[in-house]
């Protein structure tokens, strides 16, 4: 993963969710270091700060917990920049969708963490 991953994340947050093509993931996959994961986490936290007002504090914190748990699983894995950014974007969109559907509390937490695990499982399965 290159140093531009954080700026790519900011750029892609305005785009809709794009499907991951397994061949694209394999083509540019690199092993993620802790430093790279930390940079992506910090960028995601900054990028989603405005969502705290929309989602509410508890649901925003749940989204961050899902992001931390998910990115922890990506440490030292061969993953493309695009796949990581797409995972983070899908997490944000999932949180917004669950909120729009009126989910909150434990139901929101359960659904978001499950969607995060499923997304990661699909991504890591293609590695």
N, C-alpha and C positions, 0 to 999 in steps of 0.2 A: 504494500500500500504506500502511495507516495504522500508527500507532505501536503498536497493540495486536497486531500480527502475532506478536510473541514470546510474548505470553500466550496467543494462540490456538494456537500451536504446542504449548505445554505442555498445554493442555486437550485437544487432539486426539490426543496421543500415546497415550492410553489407549483410543482408539477403533480399530475395525478399519478396514481400507482401504476407502474409498468410491470408486465410479467417478466420474470427472470427466465432467460433462455439458458439451459444448462451449458451449452457450448460457449456462451459469452462468459459465464462464471469461470469455466475451466481455462479459457484463453488468457485471462489477465489475473489469475489468482496468485496471491503471495501470502506468506505466513505473517499473521498479524502480531505485532509486538505489543507489550503493555503500554508503551508510549503512544503508539498509534491508536489503541483503544481509548486511552485517556483523552487524546485530542478529539476523537469522535464523540465521546461522552460529554466533554465540555461544550462542544459546538451544539450538540443536541439540547443540552440544558439551556443554553442561551437562546437557541432558536425557538424553544417551546415555552419560554418564560411568559409570553403573551397568552398562551393557552390556559394559564392558571386562572385567569379571569373568566374565561369561557367554561372551563371544565369544573372549576372549584378546586380548592387546595388539596383535598383528600384524593380526588381523582387524578389530579396532576401528579401528586406524589406516587400514586399507584403506577402511572405511566413511566415515571422515572425508575421505580423499582423494577418494572418489567424490562426497561432498557438496560439497567445495570446487570440484571440476571442474564439477559440475552447476550450482551456483549462479553460477559465473562465466559460464556460457552464458546465464543469465537476466538479467544486468546490462543495463539500458537496454531491456529487452523489455517489452511490454505483457502483463502476466500478473496474474491475480487472486490475492488473498491465499490463497484456498482451494486453488488449483492448486499454489502453492508449498508450502504446508503439506502437501498431499496427496502431493506428490513426496517431501518429506523423510520423511514417515511411511512411505511405501512403501519407501524406501531402508532404513530401520531394520528393517522387517518382512522385507525381502528378505535382509538380513544374518543375521537370526535364523533364517530358513528355511534358508539355505545351511549355516549352522553345524549346525542340527539334522539336516540330511541328510549330515553328516560331511565336508563340503568344508573344505579348509584350503589354506594356501599359495597357490601360483600359480592353482590351479583356483578357489579362493574369489575371488581378486582378479579374474580374468578374467570369471567369471560375474557378480559384483556390478557391475563397471564396465559390462558389456554391458547388464544390466538397468537400470542408471541411465541410460545413453544411450538405450535404447529408451523409457523412461518420459518422458524429456525430449523426445525426438523426437515422441512422441505429443502431448505438451502443446503444444509449439511449433508443431506442424502445425495445431492448431485455432485459432491466433492469427490 
